[in-house]
Amino acid sequence: MEEKRIVVNQNEEVFFYNNVDFCIGTGHMGLALTQEYQEQLRLVQKEIGFQHIRGHGLFSDNMAIYQEYEENGIRKPEFNYTYLDRVMDFYQSVGLRPFLELGFMPKELASGVQTIFYWKGNTTPPRDYEVWCEMVQSLLRHLMERYGVEEVVTWPIEVWNEPNLCGFWENADMKEYFCLFHKTFDTIKAVDSRFRVGGPAVCGGTDEVWIRAFMEYCSAHKITVDFVTRHHYTIESPKCVGHYDYVTLMNPEDGFANLKTSRDIIDSFAEYRDLPIHITEFNTSYTPKSVIHDTNLNAAFIAHQLSRLGDGNASYSYWTFGDVFEEQGVPFTPFHGGFGLIANGCIPKPTFWTFVFYKELQKSGGICVYRDDCFVVLRKMDGSYLGIGWNPVKSNAEEDKRIVLSLEADAGIYSLLTKTVDEKTCNPLRVWHDIGEPANPTDMQKKLLRQAAQPFVQTCRLKCEAVTMEVTLLLKRNAVVYFEVWKCDIQSDRGYDYERAVFG
């Protein structure tokens, strides 16, 4: 077994920007009206608690916002916010603000018939930009009236989704997208200049070309864009078998290098240097049927990603919180490779706990004193430590790691808490397989799967006799381990003797 010894200097401050809770992705907005969607999101908010939520389909027909009627032989637009209000009210009830993505095109306003996904989001430009702008302004004014001006102007706004792909924007027409962005930007700022507006929400492949051209367009037209958005996925091309995709993870360093190109391009424009970059989608695979999403490998790989995505980026939004999701149809089984942190049946996947652990780091207020490619350690003002370790293993080998942390500490007795997520301790996918891979689990089976989806919690007491203390952690194959260690004296109640109680 590989052993790694880490010496932590309590006075060394290491850069670590942890904005894990800024935003989370979602299936198309119409799904927010369904019961299980709401149950899954409540669970995510209870255990993690994100600030914003972003998804497609705000203007798609199943939200019914855009309507037309005929008067005196003339077709006129009108707007219906019945479903929108239900969705936004629910988001507010669980502590979420929207990260508004403006898209897709209502059928009646579309210039063409091209659609994407099972739920047929129209991906063509508006037939009338003036009406599009009227719809955008009407939406924002309605939201401001319902939820308050000072609240709504804090909601970030992104114009469209992945226009560099012809499936998401007809012909991937860059010139037409820049027209859409420019007119939409001006329209939003006319409502209230405090709105923050960004784009171009591109994915990999042509991201460098598009981001450079986007910045050149904004610079040439004196557009004071508020932020830039892009996406980040980390796989080679998937292989499809039946209902499922099988993928190979790319070298994470290649992905981080690609992200840095966006930072470098933006910073090459003096007027946009240090402009915030929001990664409005990221995950391992970009398909909603990639079996890797349900695995412990995914959890460990994402733990590494979360340790580095704050290097140069203002935020990074995992795609998505749950598996109530219909891009390629209604899934056949609870473990179908969906994007979500939660499998259908409200079963947390291993990656769910990766986010829980990083949120614990964020809430602690601790300062990062150590970070490498398998570990991050924070120290709190009271002298306690906490951190996360991970061990992604792409092969079938065991490749366990023993991590020995040497921590500077005062003499005394300490408590050590660990929470372990690995293939043996927290693996609902394996349990589902072992019980026969039921496509439609019974209530008892779902209860069993939820029980199997909890981290393994261990505690022990450590004695520090000098100025350093050693903490040993075992990271098995595809493990994510969270730890806390703090000074903790025993203060027993009168007459209570733990040793006597346990051993008689």
Secondary structure, 3 states (H helix, E strand, C coil): CEEEEEEECCCCCCCCCCCCCCEEEECCHHHHHCHHHHHHHHHHHHHCCCCEEEECCCCCHHHCCEEEEEECCEEEEEECCHHHHHHHHHHHHCCCEECEEECCECHHHECCCCEECCCCEECCCECCHHHHHHHHHHHHHHHHHHHCHHHHCCCCEEECCCCCCCCCCHHHCHHHHHHHHHHHHHHHHHHCCCCCEEEEEECCCCHHHHHHHHHHHHHHCCCCCCEEEEEEECECCCEEECCEEECCECCHHHHHHHHHHHHHHHHCCHHHCCCCEEEEEEECCCCCCEHHHHCHHHHHHHHHHHHHCCCCCCEEEECCCECCCCCCCCCCCCCCCCCCCEECCCEECHHHHHHHHHHHHHHHCCEEEEECCCEEEEECCCCCEEEEEEECCCCCCCCCEEEEEEEECCCEEEEEEEEEECCCCCCHHHHHHHCCCCCCCCHHHHHHHHHCCCCEEEEEEEEECCCEEEEEEEECCCEEEEEEEEECCCCCCCCCCHHHHHHC
